[in-house]
Amino acid sequence: MSDSVPTTGTAVPGTTAQDAAGTHDASGAAARSGRRTQRRRVTLVVGVVLTASVVLLALVSLFWLPYTQQDTSGTRLEGPTGAHWLGTDKLGRDLMTQLMIGARIALAVGAGSVAIAAVLGIVIGLVAAFAWPWLDDTLSAALDVIIAFPVLLLAMLVVAVQGASLWSAILAIGLAQSAVVARLVRVLARRVLGEQFVTASRTSGTRWPGIVTGHVLPNIAPMLGVNLALQFGIAVLAEASLSYLGLGAPPPNASWGRMLQEAQGTVLTAPVGAIAPGVALVVLVLGVNFIADGLRDVADPTRRRA
C-alpha cells in the first residue's frame, strides 16, 4: 500500500494547537496596536491643524485687518457679504475683524496664563517635593484648598481686586492654575526622587540643584507638558467666561466671550454673531486638547509598548 498524502490542515510537525492560537492572538494584538497608533497619529495631526488655523488667524491680524476696531460704518446686523465676510454686529462693526482680534487675545491669554502657572507651579511643587515633611504637608493642604475652588471663581476674585483688564485676566487665570501644576510637579518629582539612579547620584556627591536639573526636570517634562497643554485650553475658556461676564479685556478689545455676550440678544435675527466666536472657541480648545492627547501617547511609555 502506498503512503497516504497529508491533507490540508494537518498540523506542522513540532507545533501544537496552542502555539497556533498564540500566533493568531499575537498577530491580532499587533493589528489592534497598529490601529490604535494610527488613530493617535490622526488625533495629533487634527489637533495641530485646528490649532494652527487659529494661530494663523491671529498672526494675520497683526499685519492686516479688514477694518479697524472702532469702524462702525457698516449696516447694523448685516449678513455675510463681500464687504463683510461674516456680517456686522449691532453697532455696525465688522465681525471678521473682531474674530481675528479675538484669536490674538485668546492665544495671548492662554500662553501668558500657562507661563505664569508653569513658573509658580514648578517652583512650589519642587519645594514641596524636597521640603521637610511638615512643610510638605502644609503646602499640600494649601494646594488642596486652592484646587477645590473652580479656576473661574478664583480668577473672578483676582479680577475683582485688580480691575478688569487683559493683564488682570492673564494674572488671575495663571494664579488659579498654578496650584494644579504645583500638585502635579510635587507628585512626579517625589516619584523620580525615589528612583535608584537618583540615590546613586546623591551618593556620588551630586548636590540638589544638579539633581533637579539633571534628573527631576528631564523626567517630569513630558507629563508636565501634557498638563500645560490642557491648562492652555482651560485658560482660553476661562478668559471667554470672564469676558462674557464683563471681567475680561475691556472694549475696544474684541474678545470672543464679549462677542458672545453682545450677540446673545440678536442670536435669532443675526446668528452669525454668536456662531462665529463659538465655533472659534471650539476649534481652538479641541485642537489643543487633541495635541495634549497626542503628547500623552508620546510621553507615556505604556502607550508606546507596541
LINCORRA-V573037 format. One line per field, one symbol per residue. psi: psi as a letter, one per 40 degrees, with the letter a starting at -180 (. if undefined). Layout:
psi: ???
This chain:
psi: iiiihhihehihheiidddddddddddddddddddddddddddddddddddddddddddddddhidiidehfeihhfiihiddhdeaiaeeeihdddddddddddddddddddddddddddddddddddeiiddddddddddddddddhiddddddddddddihidddddddddddeddddddddddddddddeiddddddddeehiddddddddddddeddddddddddddddddddddddddeeeahiiehgidddddddedefdddgdddddddddddddddddddddddddddddhddeed.
